[in-house]
Amino acid sequence: MRVLLVNFLTTAIIVGSPFSGWGWDPVQAGALYGTYAMLLYISPIFGGILADKYLGYRYAVVIGAAIMTLGHLFMAFNTPLFLYLGLAALVIGTGFFKPNMTSILSEMYKGFPQKKDGAYTIFYMGVNAGAFFGMMLCGYLAEKIGWHWGFGLAGIFMLLGTLQFWFAKPIFGKIGDPPTAEQRAAAKAQKWDTSNPDDKPNPFTKLDTFLIVVMTLLGLGYAFNDPLSKIANIDILSVFQIGDYAGQYVAILTALVLFIFVIISRLIRYTKVVRDRMIAVIIFAFFCDILLDVFRARSFFVSIICT
């Protein structure tokens, strides 16, 4: 669906044709797609918190899948309102769905650590197989019948997956159930284990919290301002403009500097053992994200060429 989105937005307007796109400039389409992709990676933070504290993993997955199905249904209608409603629903639904599927898998193999790697391998093989065939099927419908048939097909398969997951409920037993009142109370009462000197707590200071709030607001401001400024000519970050540098770029660079400062200041406060682990995780995450972006860019350009 994400591949179809940019192609649909940038395809020339052909009056009365099912293959008519919206004729957007690639810069406008890229801005909307970038914000959409960014929010897809932010929303799972909140979906995971809600599942941990209140909903449980399974109900969160079902809620997320249902909202995503609704989002694809919205995108089957060829109007700007339904496009934005659809993208918003997909962002919210992904927030509930994405983090909790892997959490369920982890819980299923909690007592079988030797089988967990194999389980995750099968899971991700299924995810990538679905992406491969989904791109072919949705792309075929978009090319032969119309763009919104491709969007709608994604919703049909999302609905089928939701039903399959719901009716497989007996397989999971109590895995992924909502936390009980006793479990929530135990989590609140849990004390930090101070027997290991390498695991001393490193709580967020007031300065940490303040900087995190500021960088979050600046980052979200940039995410929404980029498509608003390029599509609707509404610049909500113009107050940050310095000379010829647009306000949104000043804002996001400021957020990046604050982010690096918070990371370094927190790393310094950890013990050496934990600090070394954190540095290793940051390095791996950085290079894995670069590699992932390279593969995404390659698949995106391949899809455009094939289309």
C-alpha positions in Angstrom: 0.0 0.0 0.0 2.9 2.4 0.8 4.4 1.8 -2.6 1.0 2.5 -4.3 0.5 5.7 -2.3 3.4 7.7 -3.8 2.7 6.4 -7.3 -1.0 7.3 -7.0 -0.3 10.8 -5.6 2.1 11.6 -8.4 0.3 10.0 -11.4 -1.1 12.5 -13.9 -4.8 13.5 -13.6 -6.8 11.7 -16.3 -10.4 12.9 -16.1 -12.9 10.0 -15.9 -10.2 7.3 -15.8 -9.8 4.8 -12.9 -6.1 5.2 -13.4 -6.2 8.9 -12.7 -3.9 10.0 -9.9 -3.8 13.4 -8.2 -1.0 14.9 -10.2 1.0 16.0 -7.1 4.5 17.2 -7.3 7.0 14.5 -6.1 8.1 16.9 -3.4 4.6 17.1 -2.0 4.0 13.3 -2.2 7.4 12.7 -0.5 6.5 15.1 2.3 3.2 13.3 3.0 4.8 9.9 2.8 7.7 10.9 5.0 5.4 12.1 7.8 3.2 9.0 7.4 6.2 6.7 7.7 7.6 8.7 10.7 4.3 8.4 12.6 4.2 4.7 11.9 7.3 4.3 14.0 6.2 6.7 16.8 2.7 5.3 17.4 3.9 1.8 18.6 5.4 3.5 21.7 1.9 4.5 22.9 0.3 1.3 21.7 2.8 -0.8 23.6 2.2 1.3 26.8 -1.6 0.9 26.6 -1.2 -2.9 26.0 1.2 -3.3 28.9 -0.9 -1.4 31.4 -4.5 -2.0 30.4 -5.5 -3.8 27.2 -3.2 -6.8 27.0 -1.4 -7.9 23.8 -4.1 -9.8 22.1 -6.9 -7.2 22.5 -4.4 -4.5 21.3 -3.6 -6.5 18.2 -7.3 -7.0 17.4 -8.1 -3.3 18.0 -5.1 -2.3 15.8 -6.0 -4.7 13.0 -9.6 -3.5 13.0 -8.6 0.2 12.8 -6.1 -0.6 10.0 -8.9 -2.4 8.1 -11.0 0.7 8.5 -8.1 2.8 7.2 -7.7 0.7 4.1 -11.5 1.0 3.6 -11.3 4.8 3.8 -8.5 4.8 1.2 -10.7 2.9 -1.2 -12.7 6.1 -1.7 -11.2 8.7 -4.0 -11.4 11.9 -2.0 -8.8 13.9 0.0 -10.9 13.6 3.2 -10.9 9.8 3.1 -7.2 9.7 2.1 -6.2 11.6 5.2 -8.7 9.7 7.4 -7.3 6.4 6.0 -3.7 7.4 6.7 -4.6 8.5 10.2 -6.4 5.2 10.9 -3.4 3.2 9.6 -1.0 5.1 11.9 -3.2 4.6 14.9 -3.9 0.9 14.1 -0.2 0.2 13.5 0.5 1.7 16.9 -1.6 -1.0 18.5 -0.7 -3.8 16.2 3.0 -3.7 15.5 4.6 -3.9 19.0 2.2 -6.4 20.4 2.4 -9.1 17.8 6.1 -9.7 18.6 5.3 -9.4 22.3 2.8 -12.3 22.0 5.4 -14.4 20.2 7.9 -13.7 23.0 5.4 -14.8 25.6 4.5 -17.9 23.7 8.1 -19.1 23.8 9.0 -17.8 27.3 9.5 -21.3 28.6 11.3 -22.5 25.4 14.2 -20.0 24.9 16.0 -22.5 22.6 13.0 -22.3 20.1 12.5 -18.5 20.2 15.0 -17.7 17.4 13.3 -20.2 15.1 9.8 -18.8 16.0 10.9 -15.3 15.1 12.5 -16.5 11.9 9.2 -18.1 10.8 7.3 -15.0 11.8 9.4 -12.6 9.8 9.4 -15.0 6.8 5.6 -14.8 6.9 5.8 -11.0 7.2 8.1 -10.6 4.2 6.2 -13.2 2.1 3.0 -11.3 2.8 4.7 -8.1 1.7 5.9 -9.7 -1.5 2.6 -11.1 -2.6 0.7 -8.1 -1.3 2.7 -5.8 -3.4 2.1 -8.0 -6.5 -1.7 -8.4 -5.9 -2.4 -4.8 -4.9 -0.1 -3.5 -7.6 -1.9 -5.7 -10.2 -5.3 -4.4 -9.3 -4.1 -0.8 -9.2 -2.6 -1.2 -12.7 -5.4 -3.1 -14.3 -8.6 -1.8 -12.6 -7.8 1.3 -10.6 -5.7 2.7 -7.7 -8.4 2.4 -5.0 -9.0 -1.3 -5.8 -5.4 -1.9 -4.8 -5.9 0.1 -1.5 -9.2 -1.8 -0.9 -7.6 -5.2 -1.4 -5.1 -4.5 1.4 -8.1 -3.9 3.6 -9.8 -7.1 2.7 -6.7 -9.2 3.6 -6.3 -7.2 6.8 -9.8 -8.1 7.7 -9.2 -11.8 6.9 -6.1 -11.7 9.0 -8.0 -10.1 11.9 -10.7 -12.8 11.8 -8.1 -15.6 11.6 -6.2 -14.2 14.6 -9.5 -13.8 16.6 -10.7 -17.3 16.0 -7.2 -18.7 16.9 -7.8 -17.4 20.4 -7.9 -20.9 22.0 -4.3 -21.5 20.9 -2.9 -18.7 23.0 -4.5 -19.7 26.3 -3.9 -16.8 28.8 -1.0 -15.4 26.8 -1.6 -11.7 26.0 -4.6 -11.4 28.3 -5.1 -7.9 30.0 -3.1 -7.5 33.1 -5.0 -8.2 36.3 -5.3 -5.6 39.2 -2.8 -7.7 41.2 -0.3 -7.7 38.3 -0.5 -3.9 37.9 -0.1 -3.5 41.7 2.9 -5.8 41.7 4.5 -3.8 38.8 4.1 -0.6 40.7 5.5 -2.0 43.9 8.5 -3.6 42.2 11.7 -2.4 43.7 15.0 -2.0 41.9 17.5 -4.8 42.5 20.4 -3.1 44.2 22.4 -6.3 44.8 24.2 -5.9 41.5 26.3 -2.7 41.5 26.3 -2.7 37.7 22.5 -2.3 37.6 22.1 0.9 39.7 19.0 3.0 38.6 19.4 5.9 36.3 16.1 7.9 36.6 15.2 10.7 34.3 16.1 14.1 35.8 13.8 17.1 35.5 16.2 18.5 32.8 16.0 15.2 30.9 12.2 15.3 31.0 12.1 18.9 29.9 14.5 18.4 27.0 12.6 15.2 25.9 9.3 17.2 25.8 10.9 20.0 23.9 12.6 17.7 21.3 9.3 15.7 20.9 7.3 18.8 20.2 9.9 20.1 17.7 10.1 16.7 16.0 6.3 16.4 15.7 6.1 20.0 14.6 8.5 19.3 11.8 6.6 16.1 10.9 3.3 17.9 10.4 4.7 21.2 9.1 6.6 19.5 6.2 3.5 18.3 4.3 1.4 21.3 5.5 4.0 23.8 4.1 4.4 21.9 0.8 0.8 20.9 0.1 -1.3 23.6 1.8 1.3 26.4 2.1 0.7 26.6 5.8 4.0 27.1 7.7 3.5 26.6 11.5 7.2 26.8 12.2 8.0 30.0 10.4 8.7 31.7 13.8 11.9 29.6 13.9 13.2 30.9 10.6 16.8 32.2 10.7 17.9 34.1 7.6 17.4 31.9 4.6 17.0 28.8 6.7 13.4 27.6 6.9 11.9 27.4 10.4 11.2 23.7 10.2 14.8 22.9 9.4 16.0 25.0 12.3 13.5 23.2 14.6 14.5 19.7 13.5 18.2 20.4 13.8 17.6 21.8 17.3 15.7 18.7 18.2 18.6 16.5 16.9 21.2 18.5 19.0 19.0 18.1 22.1 18.5 14.4 21.4 22.3 13.8 21.1 22.9 15.8 24.3 20.3 13.8 26.3 21.7 10.5 25.0 25.3 11.4 25.9 24.4 12.9 29.3 22.4 9.7 30.2 25.2 7.4 29.0 27.7 9.1 31.3 25.5 8.4 34.3 25.3 4.7 33.7 27.8 2.3 35.1 30.6 1.2 32.8 29.1 -2.2 32.0 25.6 -0.9 31.2 27.1 2.1 29.3 29.1 -0.2 27.0 26.0 -2.3 26.4 24.0 0.8 25.5 26.7 2.1 23.2 26.7 -1.3 21.4 22.9 -1.2 21.0 23.0 2.4 19.6 25.7 1.5 17.1 23.9 -1.6 15.9 20.6 0.3 15.7 22.2 3.1 13.7 23.7 0.8 11.1 20.7 -1.5 10.9 18.4 1.5 10.2 20.8 2.6 7.4 20.8 -0.8 5.9 17.0 -1.1 6.2 16.5 2.3 4.5 18.8 1.2 1.7 16.7 -1.9 1.1 13.4 0.1 1.3 14.8 2.6 -1.2 15.8 -0.2 -3.6 12.4 -1.9 -3.4 10.6 1.5 -3.8 12.5 2.3 -7.0 12.1 -1.2 -8.3 8.3 -1.0 -7.8 8.3 2.4 -9.7 10.2 1.0 -12.6 8.0 -2.1 -12.8 4.9 0.1 -12.7 
